[in-house]
Amino acid sequence: MPFRECSRVMEREEFCRLALTEGANRRELCRRFGISPSIGYKWLDRYREGGVAGLGDRSRRPAISPGRR
């Protein structure tokens, strides 16, 4: 895993751990990390599904393209 991606995953992991603590204000954490609330909740869902491995960048390439055969 390249350094840049590793640091992104570590930052996302830190956000998720803080957001999942009892009484955490998730919107305030989003402001602190400089992300939108929708991104924050997306990271939390991915963390719940796949743990730290689920926080890596994903491909944006479509699974199916209507123009290709």
Backbone as JSON Lines, residues from 0, in Angstrom:
{"i":0,"aa":"M","n":[0.85,-1.17,0.0],"ca":[0.0,0.0,0.0],"c":[0.89,1.23,0.0]}
{"i":1,"aa":"P","n":[0.74,2.13,-0.98],"ca":[1.54,3.34,-1.03],"c":[1.32,4.21,0.2]}
{"i":2,"aa":"F","n":[2.31,5.06,0.49],"ca":[2.27,5.89,1.7],"c":[1.04,6.77,1.74]}
{"i":3,"aa":"R","n":[0.73,7.41,0.62],"ca":[-0.39,8.34,0.6],"c":[-1.7,7.63,0.94]}
{"i":4,"aa":"E","n":[-1.92,6.46,0.34],"ca":[-3.14,5.71,0.63],"c":[-3.14,5.22,2.07]}
{"i":5,"aa":"C","n":[-1.98,4.84,2.57],"ca":[-1.87,4.36,3.95],"c":[-2.26,5.48,4.93]}
{"i":6,"aa":"S","n":[-1.8,6.7,4.67],"ca":[-2.13,7.81,5.57],"c":[-3.62,8.14,5.48]}
{"i":7,"aa":"R","n":[-4.23,7.99,4.29],"ca":[-5.67,8.22,4.16],"c":[-6.45,7.22,4.99]}
{"i":8,"aa":"V","n":[-6.03,5.97,4.9],"ca":[-6.73,4.91,5.65],"c":[-6.58,5.15,7.15]}
{"i":9,"aa":"M","n":[-5.4,5.57,7.58],"ca":[-5.19,5.84,9.01],"c":[-6.06,7.01,9.48]}
{"i":10,"aa":"E","n":[-6.19,8.04,8.64],"ca":[-7.03,9.19,9.0],"c":[-8.5,8.75,9.08]}
{"i":11,"aa":"R","n":[-8.94,7.95,8.12],"ca":[-10.32,7.47,8.12],"c":[-10.58,6.56,9.32]}
{"i":12,"aa":"E","n":[-9.6,5.73,9.65],"ca":[-9.74,4.85,10.81],"c":[-9.87,5.66,12.09]}
{"i":13,"aa":"E","n":[-9.05,6.7,12.22],"ca":[-9.12,7.56,13.41],"c":[-10.49,8.22,13.51]}
{"i":14,"aa":"F","n":[-11.01,8.71,12.38],"ca":[-12.34,9.32,12.37],"c":[-13.38,8.32,12.85]}
{"i":15,"aa":"C","n":[-13.35,7.1,12.31],"ca":[-14.35,6.09,12.66],"c":[-14.27,5.7,14.13]}
{"i":16,"aa":"R","n":[-13.08,5.53,14.64],"ca":[-12.94,5.17,16.05],"c":[-13.47,6.27,16.96]}
{"i":17,"aa":"L","n":[-13.19,7.52,16.61],"ca":[-13.7,8.63,17.41],"c":[-15.22,8.74,17.29]}
{"i":18,"aa":"A","n":[-15.74,8.53,16.08],"ca":[-17.17,8.68,15.85],"c":[-17.97,7.57,16.52]}
{"i":19,"aa":"L","n":[-17.37,6.41,16.72],"ca":[-18.08,5.29,17.32],"c":[-18.0,5.27,18.85]}
{"i":20,"aa":"T","n":[-17.29,6.23,19.43],"ca":[-17.24,6.28,20.89],"c":[-18.57,6.81,21.42]}
{"i":21,"aa":"E","n":[-18.87,6.46,22.66],"ca":[-20.12,6.85,23.31],"c":[-20.22,8.37,23.4]}
{"i":22,"aa":"G","n":[-21.32,8.93,22.93],"ca":[-21.57,10.36,23.04],"c":[-20.81,11.23,22.06]}
{"i":23,"aa":"A","n":[-20.25,10.65,21.02],"ca":[-19.48,11.43,20.05],"c":[-20.41,12.26,19.18]}
{"i":24,"aa":"N","n":[-20.01,13.5,18.92],"ca":[-20.75,14.38,18.03],"c":[-20.16,14.2,16.63]}
{"i":25,"aa":"R","n":[-20.84,13.43,15.8],"ca":[-20.3,13.06,14.48],"c":[-20.18,14.26,13.55]}
{"i":26,"aa":"R","n":[-21.13,15.16,13.61],"ca":[-21.06,16.34,12.73],"c":[-19.88,17.24,13.1]}
{"i":27,"aa":"E","n":[-19.61,17.35,14.38],"ca":[-18.45,18.14,14.81],"c":[-17.16,17.45,14.36]}
{"i":28,"aa":"L","n":[-17.11,16.13,14.45],"ca":[-15.94,15.4,13.97],"c":[-15.75,15.61,12.47]}
{"i":29,"aa":"C","n":[-16.83,15.62,11.72],"ca":[-16.73,15.86,10.27],"c":[-16.13,17.24,10.01]}
{"i":30,"aa":"R","n":[-16.57,18.24,10.75],"ca":[-15.99,19.58,10.59],"c":[-14.51,19.57,10.94]}
{"i":31,"aa":"R","n":[-14.16,18.88,12.0],"ca":[-12.76,18.82,12.43],"c":[-11.87,18.13,11.41]}
{"i":32,"aa":"F","n":[-12.39,17.1,10.75],"ca":[-11.62,16.37,9.76],"c":[-11.73,16.99,8.36]}
{"i":33,"aa":"G","n":[-12.58,18.0,8.22],"ca":[-12.72,18.69,6.94],"c":[-13.46,17.89,5.88]}
{"i":34,"aa":"I","n":[-14.46,17.11,6.32],"ca":[-15.24,16.3,5.38],"c":[-16.72,16.62,5.57]}
{"i":35,"aa":"S","n":[-17.51,16.28,4.56],"ca":[-18.96,16.47,4.68],"c":[-19.55,15.35,5.53]}
{"i":36,"aa":"P","n":[-20.69,15.6,6.15],"ca":[-21.34,14.54,6.94],"c":[-21.66,13.29,6.12]}
{"i":37,"aa":"S","n":[-22.02,13.46,4.85],"ca":[-22.34,12.29,4.03],"c":[-21.1,11.41,3.83]}
{"i":38,"aa":"I","n":[-19.94,12.02,3.67],"ca":[-18.69,11.25,3.57],"c":[-18.4,10.56,4.89]}
{"i":39,"aa":"G","n":[-18.59,11.26,5.99],"ca":[-18.35,10.68,7.31],"c":[-19.21,9.45,7.56]}
{"i":40,"aa":"Y","n":[-20.49,9.54,7.22],"ca":[-21.37,8.39,7.42],"c":[-21.03,7.26,6.45]}
{"i":41,"aa":"K","n":[-20.56,7.6,5.25],"ca":[-20.13,6.57,4.3],"c":[-18.92,5.82,4.86]}
{"i":42,"aa":"W","n":[-17.96,6.55,5.42],"ca":[-16.8,5.9,6.02],"c":[-17.21,5.0,7.18]}
{"i":43,"aa":"L","n":[-18.16,5.46,8.0],"ca":[-18.62,4.64,9.12],"c":[-19.28,3.35,8.64]}
{"i":44,"aa":"D","n":[-20.08,3.44,7.59],"ca":[-20.71,2.23,7.04],"c":[-19.67,1.25,6.52]}
{"i":45,"aa":"R","n":[-18.68,1.78,5.81],"ca":[-17.61,0.92,5.28],"c":[-16.8,0.3,6.41]}
{"i":46,"aa":"Y","n":[-16.56,1.05,7.47],"ca":[-15.8,0.54,8.61],"c":[-16.57,-0.57,9.32]}
{"i":47,"aa":"R","n":[-17.87,-0.41,9.44],"ca":[-18.69,-1.45,10.08],"c":[-18.72,-2.71,9.22]}
{"i":48,"aa":"E","n":[-18.77,-2.55,7.9],"ca":[-18.84,-3.7,7.0],"c":[-17.51,-4.45,6.9]}
{"i":49,"aa":"G","n":[-16.42,-3.72,6.7],"ca":[-15.15,-4.38,6.4],"c":[-14.0,-4.05,7.31]}
{"i":50,"aa":"G","n":[-14.24,-3.33,8.39],"ca":[-13.15,-2.95,9.27],"c":[-12.2,-1.98,8.59]}
{"i":51,"aa":"V","n":[-10.95,-2.01,8.98],"ca":[-9.95,-1.09,8.43],"c":[-9.76,-1.34,6.94]}
{"i":52,"aa":"A","n":[-9.86,-2.6,6.51],"ca":[-9.68,-2.93,5.09],"c":[-10.75,-2.28,4.22]}
{"i":53,"aa":"G","n":[-11.92,-2.02,4.77],"ca":[-13.0,-1.4,4.01],"c":[-12.84,0.09,3.81]}
{"i":54,"aa":"L","n":[-11.84,0.69,4.43],"ca":[-11.66,2.14,4.35],"c":[-10.76,2.59,3.21]}
{"i":55,"aa":"G","n":[-10.17,1.66,2.5],"ca":[-9.3,2.02,1.38],"c":[-10.08,2.63,0.23]}
{"i":56,"aa":"D","n":[-9.36,3.3,-0.65],"ca":[-10.0,3.88,-1.83],"c":[-10.55,2.77,-2.71]}
{"i":57,"aa":"R","n":[-11.69,3.04,-3.32],"ca":[-12.32,2.09,-4.21],"c":[-12.32,2.63,-5.63]}
{"i":58,"aa":"S","n":[-12.36,1.72,-6.58],"ca":[-12.42,2.11,-7.98],"c":[-13.76,2.77,-8.28]}
{"i":59,"aa":"R","n":[-13.72,3.78,-9.13],"ca":[-14.94,4.46,-9.53],"c":[-15.43,3.95,-10.89]}
{"i":60,"aa":"R","n":[-14.71,2.99,-11.43],"ca":[-15.07,2.43,-12.73],"c":[-16.39,1.67,-12.61]}
{"i":61,"aa":"P","n":[-17.31,1.88,-13.55],"ca":[-18.58,1.16,-13.48],"c":[-18.39,-0.33,-13.72]}
{"i":62,"aa":"A","n":[-19.2,-1.14,-13.06],"ca":[-19.12,-2.59,-13.23],"c":[-19.62,-2.98,-14.61]}
{"i":63,"aa":"I","n":[-20.62,-2.25,-15.1],"ca":[-21.2,-2.55,-16.41],"c":[-21.28,-1.25,-17.21]}
{"i":64,"aa":"S","n":[-20.87,-1.3,-18.46],"ca":[-20.97,-0.16,-19.33],"c":[-21.85,-0.51,-20.52]}
{"i":65,"aa":"P","n":[-22.96,0.18,-20.73],"ca":[-23.9,-0.19,-21.8],"c":[-23.29,-0.16,-23.2]}
{"i":66,"aa":"G","n":[-22.3,0.69,-23.42],"ca":[-21.71,0.82,-24.75],"c":[-20.68,-0.23,-25.09]}
{"i":67,"aa":"R","n":[-20.2,-0.96,-24.13],"ca":[-19.15,-1.97,-24.35],"c":[-19.75,-3.35,-24.41]}
{"i":68,"aa":"R","n":[-19.12,-4.21,-25.16],"ca":[-19.58,-5.6,-25.25],"c":[-18.55,-6.52,-24.68]}
